[in-house]
Amino acid sequence: MAHPSQLGFQDAASPLMEELLHFHDHALMVVILISTMVLYIIAAMVTAELTDKLVLDSQEIEIIWTVLPAVILILIALPSLRILYLMDEINDPHLTIKAIGHQWYWSYEYTDYEDLGFDSYMIPTQDLTPGQFRLLETDHRMVIPVESPIRVLISAEDVLHSWAVPSLGVKVDAVPGRLNQATFIVSRPGVYFGQCSEICGANHSFMPIVVEAVPLKHFENWSSLMIEDA
């Protein structure tokens, strides 16, 4: 969950987000090392005498500033490509959910169940109860079992939307007439908040996403109650 004045990422709640955090730290260390080296070179040039000011050509320097950046880019690209592969990997998902973006709410269909689906609207500020978050709470949450591979099929009814939950490392565009997908595993029970991340009209800021991860037994009880009430 995000908090005021937060500068970093939200706590990771999925293996994919943990990988993204590790990659961020890896890339940030490379950036810090490069920045330190460049600042050192600039400081050395400013404070030292220009002993090589008449040098017009240097094969050694040409090789260094060609090979070194290439090696650095490879060190960044390899873990990045691995994460890209993991984001698209699908291994026998236990549950498939279809998320459809509308102006301005989300609807969810649990395709493994015959009559399990609902619309999810933001709860207006005046209807919130103590402990609920303004602009983030919904009347119906997307409930999923914890530690189970989940596949979400994402589309839109009208205009472009984007289904994003930062703690899970998921952000997928919802495009009318097209079906995109995301897969993830939630590591621990909890409630995870997201928002539409594609400007989609006047009420773009008022279509939050709430994912609630619960133990499998609780999910089975919830799904049975939802089907009975349908």
C-alpha contacts under 8 A as a table, 3 or more apart, distances in Angstrom:
res1	aa1	res2	aa2	distance
1	M	10	Q	5.89
1	M	11	D	6.81
1	M	167	S	7.42
1	M	192	Y	6.92
1	M	193	F	7.25
2	A	6	Q	6.80
2	A	10	Q	5.70
3	H	6	Q	5.68
6	Q	9	F	7.91
9	F	21	L	7.85
9	F	166	P	7.97
10	Q	166	P	6.79
10	Q	167	S	5.62
11	D	167	S	5.95
12	A	15	P	7.65
12	A	17	M	5.28
12	A	18	E	5.55
12	A	21	L	7.85
12	A	167	S	5.06
12	A	168	L	6.42
12	A	169	G	7.68
13	A	17	M	6.81
13	A	18	E	7.61
13	A	167	S	5.49
13	A	168	L	5.48
13	A	186	V	5.76
13	A	187	S	5.47
13	A	188	R	6.56
14	S	17	M	5.36
14	S	18	E	6.43
14	S	167	S	7.32
14	S	168	L	5.20
14	S	169	G	7.28
14	S	184	F	6.82
14	S	185	I	5.59
14	S	186	V	4.75
14	S	187	S	5.11
15	P	18	E	5.04
15	P	19	E	6.33
15	P	184	F	7.85
15	P	185	I	6.90
15	P	186	V	7.66
15	P	187	S	7.05
16	L	19	E	5.13
16	L	20	L	6.36
16	L	83	I	7.75
16	L	86	L	7.46
16	L	87	M	7.23
16	L	168	L	7.08
16	L	169	G	6.12
16	L	184	F	6.99
16	L	185	I	7.97
17	M	20	L	4.91
17	M	21	L	6.20
17	M	167	S	6.73
17	M	168	L	5.61
17	M	169	G	4.47
18	E	21	L	5.12
18	E	22	H	6.30
19	E	22	H	5.12
19	E	23	F	6.19
19	E	83	I	7.04
20	L	23	F	5.05
20	L	24	H	6.10
20	L	83	I	7.33
20	L	169	G	7.37
21	L	24	H	4.99
21	L	25	D	6.29
22	H	25	D	5.18
22	H	26	H	6.18
23	F	26	H	4.93
23	F	27	A	6.08
23	F	79	P	6.85
23	F	80	S	7.14
24	H	27	A	5.22
24	H	28	L	5.96
25	D	28	L	5.03
25	D	29	M	6.19
26	H	29	M	5.34
26	H	30	V	6.58
26	H	76	I	7.86
27	A	30	V	5.13
27	A	31	V	6.29
27	A	76	I	6.39
28	L	31	V	5.00
28	L	32	I	6.13
29	M	32	I	5.05
29	M	33	L	6.18
30	V	33	L	5.19
30	V	34	I	6.20
30	V	72	I	7.78
31	V	34	I	5.17
31	V	35	S	6.04
32	I	35	S	5.10
32	I	36	T	6.03
33	L	36	T	5.13
33	L	37	M	6.19
34	I	37	M	5.15
34	I	38	V	6.17
35	S	38	V	5.16
35	S	39	L	6.09
36	T	39	L	5.21
36	T	40	Y	6.11
37	M	40	Y	5.08
37	M	41	I	6.23
38	V	41	I	5.13
38	V	42	I	6.21
39	L	42	I	5.09
39	L	43	A	6.07
40	Y	43	A	5.09
40	Y	44	A	6.04
41	I	44	A	5.05
41	I	45	M	6.16
42	I	45	M	5.15
42	I	46	V	6.24
43	A	46	V	5.16
43	A	47	T	6.12
44	A	47	T	5.34
44	A	48	A	5.63
45	M	48	A	5.51
45	M	49	E	7.35
45	M	50	L	7.07
46	V	49	E	7.99
50	L	53	K	5.43
52	D	55	V	5.51
55	V	58	S	7.40
58	S	61	I	5.44
58	S	62	E	6.39
59	Q	62	E	5.09
59	Q	63	I	6.27
60	E	63	I	5.23
60	E	64	I	6.23
61	I	64	I	5.06
61	I	65	W	6.17
62	E	65	W	5.56
62	E	66	T	6.19
63	I	66	T	5.22
63	I	67	V	5.92
64	I	67	V	5.39
64	I	68	L	5.66
65	W	68	L	5.61
65	W	69	P	6.39
66	T	69	P	6.02
66	T	70	A	6.54
67	V	70	A	5.16
67	V	71	V	6.24
68	L	71	V	5.20
68	L	72	I	6.28
69	P	72	I	5.01
69	P	73	L	6.10
70	A	73	L	5.17
70	A	74	I	6.25
71	V	74	I	5.12
71	V	75	L	6.27
72	I	75	L	5.10
72	I	76	I	6.40
73	L	76	I	5.11
73	L	77	A	5.93
74	I	77	A	4.93
74	I	78	L	6.04
75	L	78	L	5.87
75	L	79	P	7.40
76	I	79	P	6.28
76	I	80	S	6.48
77	A	80	S	4.99
77	A	81	L	6.01
78	L	81	L	5.30
78	L	82	R	6.40
79	P	82	R	5.00
79	P	83	I	6.36
80	S	83	I	5.25
80	S	84	L	6.30
81	L	84	L	4.98
81	L	85	Y	6.28
82	R	85	Y	5.18
82	R	86	L	6.34
83	I	86	L	4.93
83	I	87	M	6.15
84	L	87	M	5.19
84	L	88	D	6.67
85	Y	88	D	5.41
85	Y	89	E	6.16
86	L	89	E	5.05
87	M	182	A	7.36
87	M	183	T	6.99
88	D	182	A	7.28
88	D	183	T	7.36
89	E	183	T	7.56
90	I	93	P	6.85
90	I	151	R	7.96
90	I	183	T	6.67
91	N	149	P	7.78
92	D	149	P	7.49
93	P	96	T	6.89
93	P	148	S	7.57
93	P	149	P	4.78
93	P	150	I	5.41
93	P	151	R	5.99
93	P	183	T	7.97
94	H	148	S	6.23
94	H	149	P	5.53
94	H	150	I	6.12
94	H	151	R	7.96
95	L	110	Y	7.81
95	L	112	D	6.77
95	L	148	S	7.85
95	L	149	P	6.95
95	L	150	I	5.17
95	L	151	R	6.27
96	T	110	Y	6.29
96	T	111	T	5.99
96	T	112	D	6.50
96	T	150	I	6.11
96	T	151	R	4.77
96	T	152	V	5.79
96	T	153	L	7.31
97	I	108	Y	6.67
97	I	109	E	5.64
97	I	110	Y	4.61
97	I	111	T	5.93
97	I	112	D	7.96
97	I	150	I	7.77
97	I	151	R	6.32
97	I	152	V	4.81
97	I	153	L	6.11
98	K	108	Y	5.55
98	K	109	E	4.98
98	K	110	Y	6.40
98	K	111	T	6.95
98	K	152	V	5.61
98	K	153	L	4.54
98	K	154	I	5.90
98	K	155	S	7.84
99	A	106	W	6.68
99	A	107	S	5.79
99	A	108	Y	4.72
99	A	109	E	6.67
99	A	152	V	6.67
99	A	153	L	6.01
99	A	154	I	4.87
99	A	155	S	6.48
100	I	106	W	5.68
100	I	107	S	5.21
100	I	108	Y	6.46
100	I	154	I	5.88
100	I	155	S	4.93
100	I	156	A	4.92
100	I	157	E	6.61
100	I	174	A	7.33
101	G	104	W	7.43
101	G	105	Y	6.29
101	G	106	W	4.80
101	G	107	S	6.63
101	G	154	I	7.88
101	G	155	S	6.38
101	G	156	A	4.37
101	G	157	E	6.05
101	G	158	D	7.72
101	G	161	H	6.07
101	G	162	S	7.83
101	G	174	A	6.58
102	H	105	Y	5.22
102	H	106	W	5.90
102	H	107	S	7.68
102	H	156	A	6.19
102	H	157	E	5.50
102	H	158	D	6.15
102	H	159	V	7.50
102	H	161	H	7.89
103	Q	158	D	7.13
103	Q	159	V	7.70
103	Q	200	C	7.31
103	Q	201	G	7.47
103	Q	203	N	7.51
103	Q	204	H	7.77
104	W	121	Y	7.85
104	W	203	N	6.23
104	W	204	H	6.63
104	W	206	F	6.88
104	W	207	M	5.53
105	Y	119	D	7.20
105	Y	120	S	5.97
105	Y	121	Y	5.20
105	Y	122	M	7.33
105	Y	206	F	7.85
105	Y	207	M	5.00
105	Y	208	P	7.65
106	W	119	D	5.89
106	W	120	S	5.19
106	W	121	Y	6.83
106	W	207	M	7.05
106	W	209	I	7.70
107	S	117	G	7.39
107	S	118	F	5.71
107	S	119	D	4.10
107	S	120	S	5.71
108	Y	117	G	5.38
108	Y	118	F	5.53
108	Y	119	D	6.28
108	Y	120	S	7.60
108	Y	142	M	7.32
109	E	116	L	6.17
109	E	117	G	4.22
109	E	118	F	6.76
110	Y	113	Y	5.69
110	Y	114	E	7.90
110	Y	116	L	5.53
110	Y	117	G	5.98
111	T	114	E	6.94
111	T	116	L	7.70
113	Y	116	L	5.71
115	D	227	I	5.98
115	D	230	A	6.90
116	L	223	S	7.37
116	L	226	M	6.65
116	L	227	I	5.70
116	L	230	A	7.40
118	F	140	H	7.50
119	D	140	H	7.10
120	S	138	T	6.02
120	S	139	D	5.97
120	S	140	H	5.03
120	S	141	R	6.86
121	Y	138	T	5.31
121	Y	139	D	5.77
121	Y	140	H	7.17
121	Y	207	M	6.67
121	Y	208	P	7.72
122	M	135	L	6.73
122	M	136	L	6.88
122	M	137	E	5.80
122	M	138	T	4.31
122	M	139	D	6.40
122	M	206	F	6.32
122	M	207	M	5.90
122	M	208	P	6.22
123	I	127	D	6.42
123	I	128	L	6.62
123	I	135	L	7.36
123	I	136	L	7.93
123	I	137	E	5.71
123	I	138	T	5.15
123	I	139	D	5.93
124	P	127	D	5.46
124	P	128	L	6.73
124	P	134	R	7.93
124	P	135	L	7.51
125	T	128	L	5.47
125	T	134	R	6.02
125	T	135	L	7.25
128	L	132	Q	6.11
128	L	133	F	7.73
128	L	134	R	7.44
129	T	132	Q	5.80
132	Q	137	E	6.57
133	F	136	L	5.50
133	F	137	E	5.84
134	R	137	E	6.62
135	L	205	S	7.79
135	L	206	F	6.27
135	L	208	P	6.91
136	L	193	F	6.67
136	L	194	G	7.50
136	L	195	Q	7.64
136	L	208	P	5.30
136	L	209	I	7.17
136	L	210	V	7.42
137	E	208	P	6.96
137	E	209	I	7.89
137	E	210	V	6.91
138	T	141	R	6.35
138	T	208	P	6.93
138	T	209	I	7.31
138	T	210	V	6.70
141	R	209	I	7.67
141	R	210	V	5.26
141	R	211	V	5.86
141	R	212	E	6.40
142	M	209	I	7.99
142	M	210	V	6.16
142	M	211	V	4.81
142	M	212	E	6.05
143	V	211	V	5.93
143	V	212	E	4.74
143	V	213	A	5.92
143	V	214	V	7.21
143	V	219	F	7.04
144	I	150	I	7.85
144	I	211	V	7.36
144	I	212	E	6.26
144	I	213	A	5.02
144	I	214	V	6.35
144	I	219	F	6.48
145	P	148	S	6.06
145	P	213	A	5.49
145	P	214	V	5.11
145	P	215	P	5.45
145	P	216	L	4.90
145	P	218	H	7.96
145	P	219	F	5.75
146	V	185	I	7.23
146	V	186	V	5.40
146	V	187	S	6.39
146	V	188	R	6.11
146	V	189	P	5.99
146	V	213	A	5.21
146	V	214	V	5.41
146	V	215	P	5.48
146	V	216	L	6.65
147	E	185	I	5.62
147	E	186	V	5.42
147	E	187	S	5.41
147	E	188	R	7.03
148	S	185	I	5.59
148	S	186	V	7.07
149	P	183	T	6.93
149	P	184	F	5.89
149	P	185	I	4.90
149	P	186	V	8.00
150	I	183	T	5.51
150	I	184	F	5.50
150	I	185	I	6.10
151	R	181	Q	6.85
151	R	182	A	5.75
151	R	183	T	4.46
151	R	184	F	6.82
152	V	181	Q	5.48
152	V	182	A	5.24
152	V	183	T	6.28
153	L	179	L	6.29
153	L	180	N	5.73
153	L	181	Q	4.41
153	L	182	A	6.68
154	I	163	W	7.40
154	I	172	V	7.34
154	I	173	D	7.42
154	I	174	A	5.47
154	I	175	V	7.91
154	I	179	L	5.66
154	I	180	N	5.08
154	I	181	Q	5.68
154	I	182	A	7.84
155	S	173	D	7.69
155	S	174	A	4.31
155	S	175	V	5.26
155	S	176	P	5.94
155	S	177	G	7.13
155	S	178	R	6.02
155	S	179	L	5.17
155	S	180	N	6.48
156	A	159	V	6.50
156	A	160	L	6.60
156	A	161	H	6.66
156	A	174	A	5.10
156	A	175	V	5.21
156	A	176	P	4.52
156	A	177	G	7.27
156	A	178	R	7.88
157	E	176	P	5.59
157	E	177	G	7.87
158	D	176	P	6.08
159	V	175	V	6.99
159	V	176	P	6.30
159	V	200	C	6.41
160	L	173	D	7.19
160	L	174	A	5.77
160	L	175	V	5.12
160	L	176	P	6.69
160	L	198	E	6.71
160	L	199	I	7.71
160	L	200	C	6.11
161	H	173	D	5.96
161	H	174	A	4.80
161	H	175	V	6.69
161	H	196	C	6.14
161	H	197	S	6.81
161	H	198	E	5.01
161	H	199	I	7.03
161	H	200	C	6.04
162	S	171	K	6.69
162	S	172	V	5.54
162	S	173	D	4.14
162	S	174	A	5.05
162	S	196	C	5.05
162	S	197	S	4.93
162	S	198	E	5.16
163	W	170	V	7.64
163	W	171	K	5.58
163	W	172	V	5.32
163	W	173	D	6.26
163	W	174	A	6.69
163	W	194	G	7.73
163	W	195	Q	6.90
163	W	196	C	5.53
163	W	197	S	6.72
163	W	209	I	7.63
164	A	170	V	5.40
164	A	171	K	4.01
164	A	172	V	6.37
164	A	194	G	5.50
164	A	195	Q	5.95
164	A	196	C	6.30
164	A	197	S	6.37
164	A	209	I	7.63
165	V	168	L	5.65
165	V	169	G	6.46
165	V	170	V	5.38
165	V	171	K	6.47
165	V	192	Y	7.04
165	V	193	F	6.07
165	V	194	G	4.23
165	V	195	Q	6.97
165	V	209	I	7.31
166	P	169	G	5.05
166	P	170	V	6.15
166	P	171	K	7.48
166	P	193	F	7.73
166	P	194	G	6.46
167	S	170	V	7.83
167	S	192	Y	6.68
167	S	193	F	7.82
168	L	184	F	7.21
168	L	186	V	7.07
168	L	192	Y	7.96
170	V	182	A	7.06
170	V	184	F	7.87
171	K	197	S	7.88
172	V	180	N	7.13
172	V	181	Q	7.27
172	V	182	A	6.96
173	D	180	N	7.24
173	D	198	E	7.63
174	A	178	R	7.67
174	A	179	L	7.57
174	A	180	N	6.97
175	V	178	R	5.42
175	V	179	L	7.22
175	V	180	N	7.86
186	V	189	P	7.51
186	V	213	A	6.90
188	R	213	A	7.22
189	P	212	E	7.47
189	P	213	A	4.82
189	P	214	V	5.11
189	P	215	P	6.95
190	G	212	E	5.83
190	G	213	A	5.32
190	G	214	V	6.92
191	V	210	V	6.86
191	V	211	V	5.74
191	V	212	E	4.41
191	V	213	A	6.35
192	Y	210	V	5.77
192	Y	211	V	5.09
192	Y	212	E	6.28
193	F	208	P	7.34
193	F	209	I	5.71
193	F	210	V	4.71
193	F	211	V	6.39
194	G	208	P	5.84
194	G	209	I	4.68
194	G	210	V	6.27
195	Q	205	S	7.52
195	Q	207	M	6.28
195	Q	208	P	4.21
195	Q	209	I	5.20
196	C	199	I	7.73
196	C	204	H	6.91
196	C	205	S	7.26
196	C	207	M	6.14
196	C	208	P	6.27
196	C	209	I	7.33
198	E	204	H	7.76
199	I	204	H	5.81
200	C	203	N	7.58
200	C	204	H	5.29
201	G	204	H	5.33
203	N	206	F	5.32
203	N	207	M	7.40
204	H	207	M	6.31
205	S	208	P	7.56
214	V	218	H	6.16
214	V	219	F	6.19
215	P	218	H	5.42
215	P	219	F	6.34
216	L	219	F	4.99
216	L	220	E	6.24
217	K	220	E	5.18
217	K	221	N	6.38
218	H	221	N	5.10
218	H	222	W	6.10
219	F	222	W	5.01
219	F	223	S	6.06
220	E	223	S	5.21
220	E	224	S	6.18
221	N	224	S	5.20
221	N	225	L	6.32
222	W	225	L	5.21
222	W	226	M	6.18
223	S	226	M	5.07
223	S	227	I	6.16
224	S	227	I	5.24
224	S	228	E	6.23
225	L	228	E	5.10
225	L	229	D	6.19
226	M	229	D	5.17
226	M	230	A	6.16
227	I	230	A	5.13
